[in-house]
Structures are given as structure tokens and as C-alpha cells.
Amino acid sequence: MQEVSKWGVWEISVQGPKEGNPFAEQWVRLNVCGQNECREVDGFYDGNGAYIARFMPSFEGEYRYTLSASFLQEPLSGSFRAGAPEQGNHGPVRVQNTWALVYEDGTPYHSIGTTCYVWHLQSDELIEKTFDTLSRSAFNKIRFCVFPKHYVYNLHEPRSYPYEGTPMDSSVLTKENFNAYRGMAEGNCWDFHAFNPEHFRHLENCVKRLGNMGIEADIILFHPYDRWGFSQMTEEEDLFYIRYIVARLGAYHNVWWSLANEYDLMQKDDKRWLDIANVLCERDVYTHMRSIHNCRNIYDFTRPWCTHCSIQRTDTYSTVENTDAWRVRYKKPVVLDEIAYEGDIQYGWGNITGEEMLRRFWETALRGGYPGHGETMTGYDDILWWSHGGELHGESHKRFWFLKRVMELCPGNGLKPSENRRSDEVRAEPLESRYKGRFILCYYSFMRPYFRDFYIDDSTVYDAYVLDTWNCTCTKAGTYCGKFVVALPKKQYMAVLLIAR
Amino acid sequence: MQEVSKWGVWEISVQGPKEGNPFAEQWVRLNVCGQNECREVDGFYDGNGAYIARFMPSFEGEYRYTLSASFLQEPLSGSFRAGAPEQGNHGPVRVQNTWALVYEDGTPYHSIGTTCYVWHLQSDELIEKTFDTLSRSAFNKIRFCVFPKHYVYNLHEPRSYPYEGTPMDSSVLTKENFNAYRGMAEGNCWDFHAFNPEHFRHLENCVKRLGNMGIEADIILFHPYDRWGFSQMTEEEDLFYIRYIVARLGAYHNVWWSLANEYDLMQKDDKRWLDIANVLCERDVYTHMRSIHNCRNIYDFTRPWCTHCSIQRTDTYSTVENTDAWRVRYKKPVVLDEIAYEGDIQYGWGNITGEEMLRRFWETALRGGYPGHGETMTGYDDILWWSHGGELHGESHKRFWFLKRVMELCPGNGLKPSENRRSDEVRAEPLESRYKGRFILCYYSFMRPYFRDFYIDDSTVYDAYVLDTWNCTCTKAGTYCGKFVVALPKKQYMAVLLIAR
């Protein structure tokens, strides 16, 4: 019997017609039944007469399947066995409550994200560099697009296109004139009913390799930075694309769906987004994480289709400090997917310091949210992590492991702001009330106190540690009970961690 | 004929009764008439049988006076002449419009403030150090209290008390217990109808010396940090005090009245503050600047008695970025009298970096407000500029001259935010529309752009300068017209200044 691992991908492939437009004219459907679940998923055409259907088992045990297709007289059927998950595969990320994200196996998911919009559409060499950088990083989520990106620093051709056809001549583009080429620019010729399987196969390989590295792939389905017309398809074409990509990618445990990057810069109205979300909800039987990312106007994440908030900061100054307010407003976990980029480009969203990026990470995490990084450093042949991946040249990313380690130390599934916090600190405690007072983390942000006084209660004995979040050091300050004082070194970015004995 | 200078202090003294309580039982009134003004002001008892009345002429020319008093059978009368103002005396600061402050002679007043709550109640040696520090600084306004201060780092006895009587024994105070001694603490014995003239004479001398140095004295009439009961007097006692201090200090051109420091921490209700403001408005014939300073709740500065907003930041994170919003809300000039302190004490309001303080100064100024400094550095025998004056140990104060110089370079009376600003900059232009486009100042705050592009119009020729606000350097970038780009050094705290040829 065929074997697959729980949360792995079981795949079946059949040959069928190549004539006409197989994407539009043929269909494949896979029915899978095990002891604990029955699922029906779409298959897809992979080119060259090959039709594929995929399934991710959420349970161990025996499954029976039936494959039907427009071109099959009789369905194909058979069975396979789902064994124990592979080492490191904890299943898809799920929303545990209004604060926390956890893997399906119950392991806490402390999200440390980054953004590389089209890293996978670069050269093989650059893609390998990105994988290498990621493998040595603390990141466990990466946001990227299906469609190529047209924007300043992003004027070259991608390695492949999602559709059959030909692009406009990009040799006419300059830094000065690129903005004149928008959406369906002249010279493009695409068949929006004929996908380029090579483009998607490559995307899948990237998603798969990320999964093996323990990294969630936050896939951006639409975005406005376009010169080819992929942002201006009809509703029918949009939904045709959504069904195809869900059929191809839905079985990968580490997929998240981001309906859009900067949805409010696109020419789709509210109803269109809801229609897209509805098809996504309907077709994605695994209920992967789903959200949508804003430019100026934060989406209304109270809408049922959203599993979580995916927020880009809307103010140059006040940003992650709103994490608490957003969670209260939307009552869903808050993922801050863009809090500006460490870098030095000309735009205010892309030129903060490493210190400020790290500060935003700690503020976000201690307020019960999940931070996302990005980098836009110039001086490296216009290869910017933000879009192209490659190497990191900033300072903040080297320090995220320390935050992640502290989050992992926290008992339960994560942190939330403490009720006892003062106005000049961020104080976090474990989400679960049973750990109340057992783990208390106080962060002083850009402030430089030379000491802080504490009084939790009269009886609990605490080991107090001074954390230097920039230098990633943890120094034992002492063991205390009742009222006590912890000396600090008059530096920015310090924290005090109290662990009850 | 006696001579005085315009905006100087003309003073007349008479001997009268010492018996009983001269403060409460006697009165002195001075009538002054010149060609352009007639004023009636209160005199005051200065101890030892001496009664004094003071007048500040707002015009040059001959004045006639009449002094009446409860103990004089016949009024005294005579005349004096007001000559040209002394060098550097531009008259009181006035509100020119909803943005700008100007001296009465029309000179722009670019306020660069600081706070030293009770610097004048320290030792002679420390007071001289403060004068010396101020004389070498860019400050042209200082906030300080009439009453002594009781607070952490402020537990010792002041050099004098405002009333006759005896204080509680301060030897019982410790850092830990001081908060238990509040308001009218046990052991105090004061006569709130008998002022200590020595206390006020010393205060006047300080105000006068500040005036000679071109520094406005922003006098805080009430504050909550008290162990003697000066914060808990009756309404009658409050108003008795107000009349006395206006009689003594009103004639000094550089006086501002701050009804309170952190009014909302005091046990006075809204009506009490209005009553105090009314007496102040009635008695202060010179209409000095008047405002009130908050802790948690910003006062409603739309009230007619307030000449301007005096604001302490109410949020640890978002502060001076609200300057524009406050001006729009209150329609009066915005003076940010506390935007946290450069220092390293235990409280979040007192431990920001010099860089952050300077950033807040530039943000405030370019948003059309007036910033205020403070310093709380430990390690100098608990002498903190914030309360005690003395020497400055921080980094920000060394750089304020550069901001002041740029403000002085601006044609007209000051800066306001430009309508053409982008979200990732603060852009300021002259207040007066006749200078529109002649002087454009763009500040990049904590951001680090490696260049910025500009397009003002097609015809104006600009000299562009790159300002390093931290290192206080101004470098000519070039002369441009139309669309142009200014290169920047990938550093924080940079600005670009465009001056039309």
C-alpha cells in the first residue's frame, strides 16, 4: 500500500487529453475517505497531458480514494496509508483563540515573519542564497507573491510567468518612467485561461522546501504592482486562478493565503474580495490561514472569512504600539506583516534602523501579536531582501532568535499584555490564566532606566533576569520575593524577566 | 525726572505700618497714566514696613502716577519718563496668531524651553551654576515653581519658604516613605496670610536676571508635589497668593504664568482653576502669557483665559507627532512643555536618549509648535537639571542652537507644516503665505533615506542644503530647478533645506 505521512502530500497523477484548453475544458476531482475525515478536492492540469490531484491527511491510518475526471469513463480508486508525521512537521498553523496561533499538533507557533515578494522568481543562484539565508535565520514565515512584481528596483523580467503568452518589452522601463506602465500595459498578450505549469511547479517546490525547513509560506494571491495585467483580470478570471492555485497548493501543510498585498490599492471592490474569499473558503478543505494586507485602510478583520489580522502599519510614527488595540477591535490574532523595513532606500517605509526594527519586534510580541521583518538595504547591486531575497545585510535579523527563545520559554502558547503593566513599560504574561504570575516579561523599549522596582505579591519567589535584547544576553540579577529592585545598565532595549520558582 | 526704560520696571516704595498683618490688613494701589496707556496695579507689602508698587511701561514718553494706600491720608503723585528699551529687551512675548509667538516689538520668538522646577531654591553656588549653564545655552524660556517641591530626588529643605511658619521635620523622609507625606503633612505650621518677602525677593531677582539674559520665566503658580500644604490651601488663600504674586512679579516683561504643573493631579476642581484664572486675568494688566500644564488630561485650551497650549505628552510613544492635531483642536500656539526628559532615571518620562530628545525638538518645531527640554541624568550626586538646575550632562542641549539658527533663518515669524508634505517626512514652510515656496525645510526624523526627490515647481531656483541635525552641519548640495534629487548619507536625523534664490 502507498505510504504518506500525516500532514504530508499524497499525490495521484493520470494522463488525459492535451487538446483544446485542458485547464478550462477538463476537470479532475479526488474523493478521499479515512476513519476520521472524508474530503473532496480538485485536481489540476499540469501540462503535457498530465493531470494531478493532491491530498493532505490530517490523521494517521488507512484512506480510500476515488479519482473522477471529465475524461475518465470510470473513476480510479484505491487506498493509501498515512503514517506518523515527518520530524518537524507539526501540521498547519491554526488559530487557537483570539490571541494565539498553534500548530495543529498543539505545539505553540511563535511567528517570526519576513517578506521577500518575488524571491522565487529570481535566478537559481539567488534562490539558493535565499534558502541558505533562511536556513540560518529565526524566520518561520515568509510572505511572497504568485505573480511577478513591477515596481522601483523591480523592473527586470521574472524567471517565468503564470500564464501562457508574452510580456511587454521591458527594455523601455526606467526608474523615472516605470510608473506610467501599470496594470494591463500595452504590448502584453496573455491567455488568462491557460496557466504556465512550469511557473506553478517551481512555486510548489519552493513551498515544499520551506515546509521542510519549518517555514510557513504566506502566499500573496493578488497585488497591485503590475505591468502585465494580472491585477486587472475579470472576476471570472480571478476565480479561475484561485481554483487552480488551491488545487495545486492546498495540500501543503505550510500554506497561508493572503488575498492581497495592499488590497486597497487595487481596482477590486469589496464584493470582489468577498467573492474571492468565498471561493477560497469553499475550495480549501484544509482551512489554511486566510487574511488580506492593507496599504492605507486596514481591512475589517471581523469578517468571518479572515482567520487573523494581517496588518501593515498605516502611520509613520505610531505602529506596533497599536497591537493591543487591533486585537481588541478585531478579536483575532494580530500578525503585523509590515512594520517598515530596515534599510536606507528613499521611502519612509523602507529606511528604519535595525534597532528600531528590533524594538518593533519586541513591542509586538509582548503585546500579544506576531511581528514581521523586511529589509531594504542599498549598496548590493540593487538586490534587496524585500523583493529579491538573497543575503541579509541588516542588524535586526541577527537578534530575532533571542526573542523567539524567550517566547519559547514562556509556558503555554504565548504572551499577552499584563493587566498590571505600567504606562512606561510593556509587561507581558502567559496567555493562559493558570500560568498567571509564573512568567513576567517587562520591556523598556527606547527608555533607559537605571533601575526598576517590582512588587508582584508577598509570597512568590522570583528569579530575575536582565535581558539585553540588542546584545542578546541574559544575566541573572538575583532571587527575590515581595518588593524588590532590579538594577539596569542605563541602555535602550532592555527587559527584565521574572520566573517564579 | 525719574527715568525708566520701556518694558523695564519702574518702582515706588513707601513706609507704612508694620503692626498686625500688613499683607491682609493694608493695601496699596498705583495709578499710572501716559499718553498711550492708563493702568491701575496693586502694590504689595515687602516686610519691615516697606510697601512697594511696580509698573512696566509699554510705551516711551512721560507718565504721571498716583499712589494710594490704606495708610496714606493723601495719595502720593509724581511723574517719570520711559525711554528706549534696553538692548535685548523686546518686550513681553505675545500670541501673534493661532501659530506664532512674537515679542511685543515684532521680533519673532522662537521658543526653546527647558524645565528646572526649583533651581532657584538651591544653594547660591548651584544657582550661579544654573545661570552660567543657561548663559551658554540656546534656551530662551525656563519653567519653574514658586513653591518648593517634594518628590523623589527632592526631599531636602528649600532655601526659603513662601510663608511665615515652620515646616515638618524632613529628616524622617526616605526614598521609600516620601509618598506617604503629601499635602498638609503633620508637623507643618504656616500662616497662609503672611508671606515671606525674602522668598519672593529672591524669586524676583532670579526673574530679573533671566530677563536680562533674554530668557522668559514661565512661573508655575501651583503644583501637586507638596508636603507642606501649599497645594491644599483654601480658595480664599489661593486667590490671596495670586494677588500678591501678580503685584510683585507682573511688571517683569519676561513673566509667563503657568497656573499649574500637572493641574489634574491636584485637588482643585474646574471652577477653582477658572476662579484663579479670572483673578489672574483681572490683576495682570500686562496680559502676560497664561496657560496650565497637564499630567494625564490635557486642559481645554479653547477657554478664553488661556493664551496658548502648554502640553505634557500623555502617551509614552506618540508625543510631539500630535503637535499639528493639537493646534487644530485648540487653535492656539502649541508649546510642548514636557516631551519627556533626556536621562536614565527609573521612570519612563525621565530616561530617553539625547537623540530622541533632539528628534522631538525638530518634529515639534517643523509642525509649528515650540519644544521644551528637560534632563534627568543620574550619577552627579542626585543633582538633576529637571529640578535643581546646575550643569547639563546630556547630549541634546548642545544641539538646540542649530535648530534655533534654522528657525531664525526662516523668513517671517516661524514655521508651519507644509500642505505638500508627504507621509514619510515633516515638511515646513514659513507661516506667512507671502513667503510660500521661498523656504522649505524637510526633516526625516528616525528614517535614513539615501536620497529624496523634489519637485516644487518649474521655475523657482533653489539652493539645497543637507542638514545633519545631530552633528549640526549644513552642507550645500547644489542649485536646482524643476525636478531634482538630493543625496543623503543614510543616517538618522537628517533634513533638507531649500532656499529660493
Interface residues (C-beta under 8 A of the other chain):
Chain A: T316 Y317 S318 E321 G343 D344 I345 Q346 Y347 G348 W349 N351 I352 T353 E356 T378 R422 S423 D424 E425 Y444 S445 F446 M447 R448 P449 Y450 F451 R452 D453 K490 Q492
Chain B: T316 Y317 S318 E321 G343 D344 I345 Q346 Y347 G348 W349 N351 I352 T353 E356 T378 R422 S423 D424 E425 Y444 S445 F446 M447 R448 P449 Y450 F451 R452 D453 K490 Q492
